[in-house]
Amino acid sequence: MSESERPRHEQGNLRALLRTLGDLGHDLLNVDWPGTPLGPMDGWPQSLQTAVRILVTSRFPMWMAWGPELTFL
């Protein structure tokens, strides 16, 4: 199911998307985010959530660094 086909209430929910992504989503959901400079996933700004959505739904390998400490994703 493409992002545009997802129900509107799930389109902004990063956790819901990650649950559909198999091993990649499982790995990202199990990171100790509160122990990183990014903090808990639920507290991420919309811009970071959008960037992560782009990374995890791309067919191409990507990475990014976020925040003052350049945390890699």
C-alpha distance (Angstrom), angle and dihedral (degrees) to the residues before:
residue distance angle dihedral
M1 . . .
S2 3.78 . .
E3 3.79 122.1 .
S4 3.81 91.8 -106.8
E5 3.82 90.3 54.0
R6 3.80 93.4 54.7
P7 3.79 117.1 102.3
R8 3.80 110.4 -91.0
H9 3.82 92.9 -116.3
E10 3.82 89.9 58.4
Q11 3.80 97.6 44.9
G12 3.80 92.4 81.9
N13 3.80 95.0 40.4
L14 3.78 109.1 98.3
R15 3.81 93.3 -175.8
A16 3.82 91.1 55.1
L17 3.79 90.2 52.1
L18 3.80 93.2 47.7
R19 3.81 91.0 51.9
T20 3.83 88.1 62.2
L21 3.81 95.9 52.1
G22 3.79 102.8 77.9
D23 3.80 116.7 -143.0
L24 3.80 95.2 -2.2
G25 3.78 93.0 53.0
H26 3.80 91.9 43.0
D27 3.79 91.3 52.3
L28 3.81 93.3 48.7
L29 3.80 92.9 46.8
N30 3.81 90.1 52.4
V31 3.81 97.2 51.7
D32 3.81 112.9 113.5
W33 3.80 91.1 -118.9
P34 3.82 94.2 171.3
G35 3.81 86.4 60.8
T36 3.81 91.6 57.4
P37 3.80 130.5 73.2
L38 3.83 87.8 -105.4
G39 3.79 92.4 64.7
P40 3.81 125.8 -155.3
M41 3.79 114.8 -9.8
D42 3.80 90.9 -126.9
G43 3.80 89.0 63.0
W44 3.79 97.0 50.9
P45 3.81 115.8 121.3
Q46 3.79 116.6 -110.4
S47 3.81 90.3 -110.1
L48 3.82 91.5 59.8
Q49 3.81 91.9 45.6
T50 3.81 89.7 51.3
A51 3.81 92.0 49.3
V52 3.82 90.9 50.3
R53 3.83 90.0 49.3
I54 3.80 89.1 54.3
L55 3.81 91.6 49.2
V56 3.79 97.1 47.9
T57 3.81 96.6 43.4
S58 3.80 96.9 46.1
R59 3.79 120.8 106.8
F60 3.79 87.8 -144.0
P61 3.80 128.6 75.4
M62 3.78 110.3 -103.6
W63 3.76 140.8 166.1
M64 3.76 134.5 -174.2
A65 3.77 139.6 -171.8
W66 3.81 120.1 -137.6
G67 3.76 135.8 -167.3
P68 3.78 134.7 6.6
E69 3.80 91.2 -55.9
L70 3.82 92.0 48.2
T71 3.80 95.6 -125.7
F72 3.82 107.5 -160.6
L73 3.77 123.2 -128.6
